[in-house]
């Protein structure tokens, strides 16, 4: 009798890492995985940057930063320092062979950097609370301290922090609390500081002529909205539109002059509503609301009051656009009358004709038979207007 013995083996194979090159900040934790297959099961060992050979799980004692080897073969560095950088080589071996993978570790650090301005001045009213912000970035995370102007004592109590690292100092202000407050941010790499000059005063913004709350204007004309404010430091004026948008200092529609006056150009029905003027400085703010209302007005077309006639030269098989920009209050009803006797009201879309919401008539694929008079009508209870346009197509038939 012959008995054949076959021993099945499989050389180790390490699961490739997603990122063999890692960068971490000073003092952070990092783990190197080393998962391997094989028959018999592979033995995991590591070679550290200082050439130390590690095989047994547990805490590793070397000149490098504190680290440990887990039962599953993962190597964990608990608090990286600059000596932790270098190559970490994992070896998976059994009787059939071996496999290796190497991680390259970089350790970085950042000196403190305070997010707020280097120097600032605030004026607050007596017996009011003050919040002094001092948020800093850096690795390791910077320690923050305030120095008071009264006795120069470093302040630790009364400091509060949130998840973003923001520190605040809050207390009731008196005349003796005036002066410079300095925030220091320090870590192992250096320091940064911010100085806050605090002055007491009752100079919060005050806006005059608040009784002027309603302004009436004719459609198509410009209007000025006054907003003059006093305060120290000089208040910054911001205007808010009826649609709750911040109005830019200069645009096709608006202009804000140096004294805070808002100029609203060529008023339309869409410009009606409540405008808010906000005057703000470091001591507080004040608000003035003004309502702009258009006066009742009979309709007018394309900026002209009264009947008008315009000639339009179109191109065969191209698109012709006949303008009919209507203004008036109440908002006028608009409709077109074609040479064929058809009445079209916006919005309209049919065949080659389209009347847009703004009243313009669009004619696509112009033909010779489209020549004629197209009349645009606008009407409200104050009056009625019409505009006649002569369309000639094609040019060689004129």
ZICORZI-V609908 format. One record per run of one state. SS is the DSSP state (a for helix, b for strand, c for the rest). FROM is the first residue (numbers start at 1). LEN is the number of residues. If there is no record, write none. Layout:
ss=[SS;SS]
from=[FROM;FROM]
len=[LEN;LEN]
//
This chain:
ss=[c;b;c;b;c;b;c;b;c;b;c;b;c;b;c;b;c;b;c;a;c;b;c;b;c;b;c;b;c;b;c;b;c;b;c;b;c;b;c;b;c;b;c;a;c;b;c;b;c;b;c;b;c;b;c;b;c;b;c;b;c;b;c;b;c;b;c;a;c;b;c;b;c;b;c;b;c;b;c;b;c;b;c;b;c;b;c;b;c;b;c;b;c;a;c;b;c;b;c;a;c]
from=[1;10;15;21;26;30;33;36;40;43;48;53;55;58;61;67;70;75;78;82;85;86;95;97;109;110;115;119;125;129;130;134;140;143;148;154;156;160;162;166;169;172;173;175;178;179;188;190;201;206;208;214;218;223;226;229;231;236;241;246;247;250;251;254;257;262;265;269;272;273;282;284;295;297;302;304;305;308;314;320;323;326;330;333;338;343;346;348;351;353;356;361;364;368;371;372;381;383;393;395;398]
len=[9;5;6;5;4;3;3;4;3;5;5;2;3;3;6;3;5;3;4;3;1;9;2;12;1;5;4;6;4;1;4;6;3;5;6;2;4;2;4;3;3;1;2;3;1;9;2;11;5;2;6;4;5;3;3;2;5;5;5;1;3;1;3;3;5;3;4;3;1;9;2;11;2;5;2;1;3;6;6;3;3;4;3;5;5;3;2;3;2;3;5;3;4;3;1;9;2;10;2;3;1]
//
